[in-house]
């Protein structure tokens, strides 16, 4: 059944103009502008809309090469939309309505991760890994793989903490609930460090993702995963705890 885009909305109102954008991404002269418009319309500052999910079949066609356009943009936008399912729908809605598209997007993403020529050994490899997890239905790590600061609580004393996972600068500090601490280059209250996990002892899904990164020659992404799934210490009570366990608990609470 053909989509009646005029009955759907995105960030700027009626989605009636989306078919033109899907055509424009296949034209080298208009592709950059069209992708910016699609991202802004369907995933505006992390918010999704009814038209965002209706766009998954078209994004799948782009990701698989059935229609012209950058498959990397298509995978990234589709992954971002799927990860935000619960903004508009109950968990499982996308799987129920777009199972075939999710399977094709998953296979296209795996191909990109294992067969595409990768331009650099850096953290950009984590983006398609997040998309892969989104298409597979993983709830937490489809949004939490990238280098970032994560709000958590100490499992022992319940102190509000912030864990910075930024390579060698990774560490844990007491979180200011009012965000009044202004940090330059992440300077601020004294950090307790993050101890990377031993690769052979990584839990799922980190063990699988780490193996994929290593096989693809993406050592920076692999190293980041060992820290994200490593251990740290509460600066208040000195409790040692798993970084990933507390990120998951805070996300799912």
The 8 nearest C-alpha neighbors of each residue, nearest first, counted from 0:
[[1, 2, 3, 56, 53, 4, 57, 96],
 [0, 2, 3, 4, 53, 56, 57, 18],
 [1, 3, 4, 0, 53, 5, 6, 7],
 [4, 2, 5, 6, 1, 7, 15, 14],
 [3, 5, 15, 7, 14, 6, 2, 17],
 [4, 6, 15, 3, 7, 14, 13, 8],
 [7, 5, 4, 3, 8, 13, 14, 15],
 [8, 6, 4, 50, 14, 5, 13, 49],
 [7, 9, 13, 14, 12, 50, 49, 48],
 [8, 10, 48, 12, 50, 40, 11, 14],
 [11, 9, 40, 12, 43, 41, 48, 8],
 [12, 10, 9, 40, 13, 8, 14, 39],
 [11, 13, 8, 9, 10, 14, 7, 40],
 [12, 14, 8, 15, 5, 7, 9, 11],
 [13, 15, 8, 4, 16, 7, 17, 5],
 [16, 14, 5, 4, 13, 17, 18, 7],
 [15, 17, 14, 19, 18, 20, 13, 4],
 [16, 18, 20, 19, 14, 15, 21, 4],
 [19, 17, 21, 20, 16, 22, 15, 4],
 [20, 18, 22, 17, 21, 16, 23, 15],
 [19, 21, 23, 17, 22, 18, 33, 24],
 [22, 20, 18, 19, 23, 24, 17, 57],
 [21, 23, 19, 20, 24, 25, 18, 26],
 [22, 24, 20, 25, 26, 21, 29, 30],
 [25, 23, 30, 68, 33, 26, 22, 21],
 [24, 26, 68, 67, 23, 22, 30, 27],
 [25, 27, 23, 28, 24, 29, 30, 22],
 [28, 26, 30, 29, 25, 24, 31, 23],
 [29, 27, 26, 30, 31, 23, 32, 24],
 [28, 30, 26, 32, 27, 23, 31, 33],
 [31, 29, 24, 33, 27, 32, 26, 23],
 [32, 30, 34, 33, 29, 35, 24, 28],
 [31, 33, 35, 30, 34, 29, 36, 24],
 [34, 32, 30, 36, 35, 20, 24, 31],
 [33, 35, 37, 36, 31, 32, 30, 38],
 [36, 34, 32, 38, 33, 37, 39, 31],
 [35, 37, 33, 39, 34, 38, 40, 32],
 [38, 36, 34, 40, 39, 35, 41, 33],
 [37, 39, 35, 42, 41, 36, 40, 34],
 [38, 40, 43, 36, 37, 42, 41, 35],
 [39, 41, 10, 37, 38, 9, 36, 43],
 [40, 42, 51, 38, 47, 39, 37, 9],
 [43, 41, 47, 46, 38, 45, 39, 40],
 [42, 44, 39, 46, 45, 40, 41, 10],
 [45, 43, 46, 42, 39, 47, 38, 41],
 [44, 46, 43, 42, 47, 83, 79, 80],
 [47, 45, 43, 42, 44, 48, 83, 86],
 [48, 46, 42, 41, 51, 80, 45, 43],
 [47, 49, 51, 9, 50, 41, 8, 10],
 [50, 48, 51, 52, 8, 7, 53, 9],
 [49, 51, 53, 48, 7, 8, 52, 9],
 [52, 50, 41, 48, 54, 49, 53, 47],
 [51, 53, 54, 55, 50, 49, 80, 48],
 [52, 54, 50, 51, 55, 49, 56, 2],
 [53, 55, 52, 51, 57, 56, 50, 58],
 [54, 56, 58, 52, 57, 53, 59, 77],
 [57, 55, 59, 58, 54, 100, 60, 53],
 [58, 56, 60, 59, 54, 55, 61, 21],
 [59, 57, 55, 61, 73, 60, 56, 62],
 [58, 60, 62, 56, 61, 57, 55, 100],
 [59, 61, 65, 57, 63, 58, 62, 66],
 [62, 60, 58, 64, 66, 59, 63, 70],
 [63, 61, 70, 59, 73, 60, 64, 74],
 [62, 64, 60, 61, 65, 59, 107, 70],
 [63, 65, 61, 66, 62, 60, 67, 70],
 [66, 64, 60, 63, 61, 67, 62, 59],
 [65, 67, 61, 64, 60, 68, 25, 63],
 [68, 66, 25, 64, 61, 65, 69, 24],
 [67, 69, 25, 24, 61, 70, 66, 64],
 [68, 70, 71, 72, 73, 61, 67, 62],
 [71, 69, 62, 73, 72, 61, 68, 74],
 [70, 72, 74, 73, 69, 75, 62, 111],
 [73, 71, 75, 70, 74, 69, 76, 34],
 [72, 74, 70, 58, 62, 76, 71, 75],
 [75, 73, 77, 71, 72, 76, 62, 78],
 [74, 76, 72, 78, 73, 77, 71, 79],
 [77, 75, 79, 73, 78, 74, 72, 80],
 [76, 78, 80, 74, 79, 75, 73, 81],
 [79, 77, 130, 75, 81, 76, 80, 133],
 [78, 80, 76, 82, 77, 81, 75, 83],
 [81, 79, 77, 83, 78, 82, 76, 47],
 [82, 80, 78, 84, 83, 79, 133, 77],
 [81, 83, 79, 133, 80, 84, 78, 141],
 [84, 82, 81, 80, 85, 86, 79, 47],
 [85, 83, 81, 86, 82, 88, 87, 90],
 [84, 86, 88, 87, 83, 89, 90, 82],
 [85, 87, 84, 83, 88, 47, 46, 89],
 [88, 86, 85, 84, 89, 48, 47, 49],
 [89, 87, 85, 84, 92, 86, 90, 91],
 [90, 88, 85, 92, 91, 87, 84, 86],
 [89, 91, 92, 85, 88, 84, 93, 94],
 [90, 92, 94, 93, 95, 89, 88, 84],
 [93, 91, 95, 94, 90, 89, 88, 96],
 [92, 94, 96, 95, 97, 91, 84, 98],
 [95, 93, 98, 91, 97, 92, 96, 101],
 [94, 96, 92, 93, 97, 98, 91, 99],
 [97, 95, 93, 94, 98, 92, 99, 91],
 [96, 98, 100, 93, 94, 99, 95, 101],
 [97, 99, 94, 101, 100, 95, 96, 102],
 [100, 98, 102, 101, 97, 103, 94, 96],
 [101, 99, 103, 97, 102, 98, 104, 59],
 [102, 100, 104, 98, 103, 134, 99, 105],
 [101, 103, 105, 99, 100, 104, 106, 98],
 [104, 102, 100, 106, 105, 101, 107, 99],
 [103, 105, 101, 107, 102, 106, 100, 59],
 [104, 106, 102, 108, 103, 107, 134, 131],
 [105, 107, 109, 103, 108, 104, 110, 102],
 [108, 106, 104, 110, 109, 105, 103, 63],
 [109, 107, 111, 105, 110, 106, 104, 131],
 [108, 110, 112, 106, 111, 107, 113, 105],
 [111, 109, 107, 114, 113, 108, 112, 106],
 [110, 112, 115, 108, 109, 114, 113, 107],
 [111, 113, 109, 110, 114, 108, 115, 127],
 [112, 114, 110, 111, 109, 115, 215, 211],
 [115, 113, 110, 111, 112, 116, 109, 215],
 [116, 114, 111, 117, 113, 112, 110, 118],
 [115, 117, 118, 114, 111, 113, 112, 119],
 [118, 116, 119, 115, 120, 215, 112, 124],
 [117, 119, 116, 120, 121, 115, 123, 124],
 [120, 118, 121, 117, 217, 123, 124, 122],
 [119, 121, 217, 219, 218, 216, 122, 118],
 [122, 120, 219, 123, 119, 220, 217, 124],
 [121, 123, 220, 124, 125, 219, 120, 145],
 [124, 122, 125, 121, 126, 220, 127, 120],
 [125, 123, 122, 126, 127, 220, 121, 128],
 [124, 126, 128, 123, 122, 127, 129, 145],
 [127, 125, 129, 128, 124, 123, 130, 75],
 [128, 126, 130, 129, 125, 131, 124, 108],
 [129, 127, 125, 131, 126, 130, 132, 124],
 [130, 128, 141, 132, 126, 127, 131, 125],
 [131, 129, 78, 127, 133, 128, 132, 134],
 [132, 130, 128, 134, 133, 129, 105, 108],
 [131, 133, 135, 141, 137, 129, 130, 134],
 [134, 132, 141, 130, 136, 82, 135, 131],
 [133, 135, 131, 132, 136, 101, 105, 130],
 [136, 134, 132, 133, 137, 131, 105, 101],
 [135, 137, 133, 134, 138, 132, 94, 82],
 [138, 136, 132, 133, 135, 141, 139, 140],
 [137, 139, 141, 136, 140, 133, 82, 142],
 [140, 138, 141, 142, 137, 143, 247, 250],
 [139, 141, 143, 142, 144, 138, 137, 129],
 [140, 142, 129, 133, 132, 139, 138, 143],
 [143, 141, 140, 139, 144, 129, 82, 138],
 [142, 144, 140, 145, 141, 139, 129, 147],
 [145, 143, 140, 142, 125, 129, 146, 141],
 [144, 146, 143, 147, 125, 126, 122, 142],
 [147, 145, 165, 164, 144, 148, 223, 163],
 [148, 146, 164, 145, 163, 149, 165, 143],
 [147, 149, 163, 162, 164, 161, 150, 146],
 [148, 150, 162, 161, 151, 147, 163, 246],
 [149, 151, 161, 160, 162, 148, 152, 246],
 [152, 150, 160, 249, 245, 246, 161, 159],
 [153, 151, 159, 157, 158, 160, 154, 245],
 [152, 154, 157, 158, 155, 156, 233, 159],
 [155, 153, 157, 152, 156, 240, 245, 238],
 [154, 156, 153, 157, 238, 236, 158, 152],
 [155, 157, 158, 153, 154, 236, 235, 152],
 [158, 156, 153, 152, 154, 155, 159, 160],
 [157, 159, 153, 152, 156, 160, 173, 235],
 [160, 158, 152, 174, 151, 173, 157, 153],
 [161, 159, 173, 174, 151, 152, 172, 150],
 [160, 162, 150, 174, 172, 149, 171, 151],
 [163, 161, 171, 149, 148, 170, 164, 150],
 [162, 164, 148, 169, 170, 165, 147, 171],
 [163, 165, 169, 146, 147, 148, 166, 162],
 [166, 164, 169, 168, 146, 163, 167, 147],
 [167, 165, 168, 169, 223, 164, 226, 222],
 [166, 168, 169, 165, 164, 193, 170, 192],
 [169, 167, 165, 166, 170, 164, 163, 192],
 [170, 168, 164, 165, 163, 167, 166, 193],
 [169, 171, 192, 193, 190, 191, 163, 162],
 [170, 172, 162, 190, 191, 161, 163, 192],
 [173, 171, 190, 161, 160, 174, 234, 188],
 [172, 174, 160, 159, 161, 175, 234, 171],
 [175, 173, 160, 161, 159, 176, 172, 150],
 [174, 176, 178, 177, 173, 179, 180, 159],
 [177, 175, 178, 174, 159, 179, 173, 160],
 [176, 178, 179, 175, 180, 174, 181, 159],
 [179, 177, 175, 180, 176, 174, 181, 182],
 [178, 180, 177, 181, 175, 176, 182, 174],
 [181, 179, 178, 182, 175, 187, 177, 188],
 [182, 180, 179, 183, 187, 178, 186, 185],
 [183, 181, 186, 185, 187, 180, 184, 188],
 [182, 184, 185, 186, 181, 187, 180, 188],
 [183, 185, 186, 182, 187, 168, 181, 165],
 [184, 186, 182, 183, 187, 168, 163, 181],
 [187, 185, 182, 183, 184, 188, 189, 181],
 [186, 188, 182, 189, 185, 180, 181, 183],
 [189, 187, 190, 172, 186, 173, 180, 182],
 [188, 190, 187, 172, 191, 186, 234, 171],
 [191, 189, 172, 171, 170, 192, 188, 234],
 [190, 192, 171, 170, 232, 234, 172, 189],
 [191, 193, 170, 231, 190, 169, 171, 194],
 [192, 194, 231, 170, 230, 169, 195, 226],
 [193, 195, 230, 229, 231, 192, 196, 226],
 [196, 194, 226, 229, 225, 193, 197, 230],
 [195, 197, 229, 225, 198, 228, 226, 201],
 [196, 198, 200, 199, 195, 201, 225, 229],
 [199, 197, 201, 200, 196, 225, 206, 209],
 [198, 200, 197, 201, 206, 196, 202, 210],
 [201, 199, 197, 198, 202, 196, 206, 205],
 [200, 202, 206, 198, 199, 205, 196, 197],
 [203, 201, 206, 205, 204, 200, 228, 207],
 [204, 202, 205, 206, 207, 201, 208, 200],
 [203, 205, 207, 206, 202, 208, 201, 140],
 [206, 204, 203, 208, 207, 202, 209, 201],
 [207, 205, 201, 209, 203, 208, 204, 202],
 [206, 208, 210, 205, 209, 204, 211, 203],
 [209, 207, 205, 211, 210, 206, 212, 204],
 [210, 208, 221, 212, 206, 211, 207, 205],
 [209, 211, 213, 207, 208, 212, 214, 206],
 [212, 210, 208, 214, 209, 213, 215, 207],
 [211, 213, 217, 209, 215, 221, 210, 214],
 [214, 212, 216, 210, 215, 211, 217, 218],
 [213, 215, 211, 212, 216, 210, 217, 113],
 [216, 214, 212, 213, 217, 211, 113, 112],
 [215, 217, 213, 214, 218, 212, 120, 211],
 [218, 216, 120, 212, 215, 220, 219, 213],
 [217, 219, 221, 220, 216, 222, 213, 120],
 [220, 218, 222, 121, 221, 217, 223, 122],
 [219, 221, 223, 122, 222, 218, 217, 121],
 [220, 222, 218, 209, 224, 212, 219, 223],
 [223, 221, 219, 225, 224, 220, 218, 226],
 [224, 222, 220, 226, 221, 225, 166, 219],
 [223, 225, 227, 221, 226, 222, 228, 220],
 [224, 226, 196, 195, 222, 228, 223, 227],
 [227, 225, 195, 229, 223, 228, 224, 196],
 [226, 228, 224, 229, 225, 243, 223, 242],
 [229, 227, 243, 226, 225, 242, 224, 196],
 [230, 228, 196, 195, 226, 194, 227, 225],
 [231, 229, 241, 194, 242, 240, 193, 195],
 [230, 232, 193, 240, 239, 192, 194, 242],
 [233, 231, 239, 238, 237, 191, 234, 240],
 [232, 234, 237, 238, 235, 236, 153, 239],
 [233, 235, 237, 191, 236, 232, 172, 173],
 [236, 234, 233, 237, 158, 173, 156, 238],
 [235, 237, 238, 233, 234, 156, 155, 232],
 [238, 236, 233, 232, 234, 235, 239, 191],
 [239, 237, 233, 232, 236, 240, 155, 153],
 [240, 238, 232, 231, 237, 233, 230, 241],
 [241, 239, 230, 231, 232, 238, 242, 154],
 [240, 242, 230, 244, 243, 229, 231, 245],
 [243, 241, 230, 245, 244, 229, 228, 231],
 [242, 244, 228, 246, 245, 241, 247, 227],
 [245, 243, 247, 241, 246, 242, 248, 240],
 [244, 246, 248, 247, 243, 242, 151, 249],
 [247, 245, 243, 249, 244, 248, 151, 250],
 [246, 248, 250, 244, 245, 249, 251, 243],
 [249, 247, 245, 251, 250, 246, 252, 244],
 [248, 250, 246, 252, 247, 151, 251, 245],
 [249, 251, 247, 248, 252, 246, 139, 245],
 [252, 250, 248, 249, 247, 139, 246, 138],
 [251, 249, 250, 248, 247, 246, 245, 151]]
